[in-house]
């Protein structure tokens, strides 16, 4: 059965990705109904069968008016090679079809410039003569501080001449004496040795995160420290997206809501499929990830991911989502529903010790009355409660009384079966408890 819902979110946008200790770099996120795609830009050969190339070599001739028609940024002072930051329209760099914004310049006329500083590379290019052979490789993870454009269209018009000084974080123009009416044609040396090859810059898949049973969080793992405008998504198999940094708080909220919507839709659909294998009284009501807080003697508190599933009358806690029927028998912890109801109370209406309880009674329908003795005044105080399921409450009270009696009388455990049968027959009529 094909799964369709009007609430499915599809979204595409540009974010920054921090992977390990690397500088953040630009990526494109594409959210589909069941997968989150993280893509990075790369240059590939699209002539015939597409393939990737680590390095490309291109020879271009300096125009009499216009120079090479490109600008550069970066350098060894930032632990990266010099990269092409702008390519101007109708200039030699653009007409070659082999150079792209984001290309790292590795060699100039056979000179290895990988570890050259920015100004040194500028001087080598200026002194390279009329014809220059560049060995380049696309820098897929260019640091965000370079502020490189994601397309080849340069919004800024080139200046009439390059400045006498250059900066590694500013565009150093190599388009000397540029003139917009220049119509010089590209010389044959500007074309690649294999004219059949054609190169394009494209978005390529970096990571694919399946959304079913995946989890996402803005918090630093194991802590309650929230990242600002950033989050990470972790697949059920442990594949992590890395830290995704959004450009604004609004953008971050939009992404989190869209991802949460798709995960929720997938979970609901999966619950319907799993429930076909369980009887009516063992149906799954809800399941999903949460963060469990645990006390650590060496730290104040430690948070760890836990997968919870509410099925039938029990709440299951797993280290990983259950996939098979056998997985449900291997839950880390299992809680009865009535135990949960007692634990989630947020406000204390009244409180008495067990020793103060002198009696209790019910009307056989929905109400139950407790009689407590005030330790100071010795007066009996009545507390009446109303329940939609009186039988379940009486069952809990009886189990509580039985546990207290068992603590005082170990022989009680041997007679538990007889006591259970007597309790079952008592529920058909008005029940009354005294101490």
Helices and strands as residue ranges (DSSP letters): E 11-18, E 25-31, E 35-45, E 51-52, E 56-61, E 70-74, G 76-78, E 82-87, H 92-96, E 103-108, E 111-112, H 118-126, E 131-138, G 144-146, E 172-173, G 188-190, E 199-210, E 215-217, E 230-234, E 243-245, H 249-275, G 280-282, E 284-296, E 299-311, E 314-318, G 326-330, E 333-336, H 337-343, G 354-356, E 357-362, E 367-373, E 380-386, H 390-408, G 410-415, H 416-426, E 432-434
